[in-house]
Each structure stands twice: as C-alpha cells, then as structure tokens.
Amino acid sequence: MTIDELRYPLGKYYPPENITANQREEWLNTIIDLPTQMDAAAKNLNDEQLDCPYREGGWTVRQVVHHVADSHMNAYIRFKLAITEDNPTIKPYEEKDWAELNDSKNAPIENSLLIIKYLHRRWAQVIQQIKDAEWERTFYHPENKRTYTLAFALGLYAWHSQHHVAHITNLRKLKGW
C-alpha cells in the first residue's frame, strides 16, 4: 500500500452534491454502528499492538481510538450548538497535540470505547430529532474559515468513523493480527 492509501484508506471526504434523506439515514446508521465496529477492530489487541502506528509517522492504534472519542465529543457539541444557535463559531482544537497527551498515548482504549459507545447513543438521538429544514443549519469553523451545514457535518463524521476503523483493520491485515 502507498503512504496515501495508508493515510486515507477510504480516500478523502467528498460529499455528494445533493444530500438526500436516504443519504443522511445511511450516515446516521454509520454513526450508530461505529461503537460496534471500533470494538471489533480493536478486539484482543495487546499493548504492543495498540502502540503500533497504522503507518510510518502515523498515530498508534491507541491514539486513533482516543482521537475518535475526542473528535466525536467535539462533533456532538458542534451539532448541539448549530441546532440551538444561529451559525455559532465553534472552538477548534489541536488534534495532533491532543493525540500526544498522556491519556491519548497511554490510557486503556476501553476508556474511549465506552465514551464512543454512550456518546454515539446520545448523538444518534440528537440526529434523529433533526427536522428536514434543520439540516441546513450551520456552524462556522474559524480555523478553516468555512461554514458547514449539519448535513455536510453528518457525512464528514460518518466518513471519519469509517476512516479510522479502516486504519485499524488495515493494520491488522498488514500485520496478520
């Protein structure tokens, strides 16, 4: 595999031009299914395997799992802000720096797997209550200088879920785990 294939096993996120209700439902199902998929991807990995990077210069499996919990906590809050405020400016965070913190590098992945499990239950409940017209509600990302609709963000985080599961499952295949 090339470095780009290892880095972006699903390719980069490009949403469809027209995001339909069926597409949103598919993405919601991805959000709902992520805890099970992440559990299965990381199942029975020992500390040495968890501390193995998915690619040269990339994060370890442990860091990937903790990153998904961190990222999706932020996403959940972004959704709630966009639902309750008019185009709120969200707070970006330095994901690379967060991945270097002690909890991301050393904590048991079970901590984040539980966060993902219960966070995704709550997040799915929020998503299921969004009415058709509300999918055009937005938040502003000051770092990217871009406004995102909830529909776009749902697709992005569904992709993000599958993207990081693929990092782990691809590494397992490459290493024969």
N, C-alpha and C positions, 0 to 999 in steps of 0.2 A: 504494500500500500504506500502511496505517496504521502508526504507530510500533510498536504491539503486534504487528502482523503481521511487521514487520521484525525486532523483538526476539525474537519466538517464532514463527518461520515454521512450526513443526510444532505449535504450542500448547505448553502446559506438560506436564510428565510426570505422567501419572496411570496407575499400573499397574493391570492387571486385578485383580479381586477374588481370583480363583484363578489362580495362576501355574502353568501346566502344563509338562510336559516338552517338549511341542511348542513352547510359547512360549519357553522357555529356549533351545531349539535355534535358533529364529529369531533371538533376541537374540545368541547366540553367533556365528551367521553374520554378523550386523551388525558385531560386534567383529572378526571375521576379514576382512571386506570393507572396513573403514574405510581402511586404508592405500591401497588402490587408488582408492577414492572420493575421498579427500583429495588424492591425487596428481592425479587427473583434474580436480578442482575448481580447483586452483591452477596447473594446467599453463599454461605460456607466459605467465604474468603478469609484467610488468616491475616495476621498483621503484616506479614511480609508482602502478601499480595495486595492488601489495602494500601500499602505505602509504595506501590509500584505506579509510576506515571503511565498514563494511557498512550503517551507519545513522548519522544525526546523533548525536553523543555516544557512539557505539559504538567498539569496537576496530577496528583496521585488519585487513585480511586477514592480514598478517604476524603480528599479535598473536594472532589467532584460531588460526592453525596452531600457534604456540608454546604457547598456552594448552592446546590439546588434548594436546600432548605432556606438559606439566606435570601436567595433571589426570589423565591416564590412568596416568602413573607413580605418582601417589598412589593411584589406584584399584587398580592391580596390588598394591601393598604392602598396602592395606586388605584385599584378598581373601586374601592370604597370611597376614596376621595373624589374620583371622577363621577360617581353616582350622586354624591351629596353636595358637590361644589361645582361651580361653573369654571371649566378649564383650569383646574388648580395646577400650580407649579409643583412638581414632585421634587423630592430630595434625592439626588443621585448618590451613589456610594461607590467607593473604590473596591470593586470586586476582587481585583488582584491582590490588594493589600489585605482584604478580609480573609482571603484564602491562605495568607501567610501567618495569620494569627494562630496562637497556640491551640484554640479549640478546633480550628479547621485542620490543623496538621496532626493533632494527637488524640482528640476525643473519640470515643467509640462511635461508630456510624449509627448505632441503634438510637442514639440521641436524636439525630437528624431524621432517621427513618420514621420515628414516632412523630416528630414535628410535621413531616411531609404527610403522613397518614391523616392526622387530625386537621391540619391546615387545609388540605385538599377537600376534606369533607365540608368545612366551613366555606371555603372559596366556591365550591360547586353549588352550595346552597345560595350564595350571593348571585352567582352567574345565572342560575335557574330563575331568579326573580327579575332579571333584566328584561324589560319590555322591548319590542322591536325598535321603536323610535329611540330608545335609550342607548342602543348600540353605537350611535353616532356621538354620544357624549365623549368628551376628550380630557386628557391631561397634557400638560406641557413639560417636556424634558429639557431643562436648561443646558445640560451638557451637550446634548445632540442638537439643541436649538430647533426642536421639532415637536409638533403637536401630534398625538396619537389618539385614534378612536379606540373605544373599548373593543370593537370588533377586530381591529388590527392587533391590539394587545393580546386578545384571546388566542389568535392564531400564532403570534410570536411565542407565547408561553407554552402552547401545545407543542410547537416545534422545539422549543428549549427543553421540554420534558423528554421528548424522543431523542433529541441530540445527545443529551448526557447519558441516557440509558445506553445508547449506541456506543458511546465512548467505552463504557464498562464491558458491554457484551462483545465488542470487537476485540478489546484487550484479552478477554477470556479466550476467545477463539485463537488469537495470535499466539498466546502462551500455552494453549492446551489445558486450561484450567477447567 
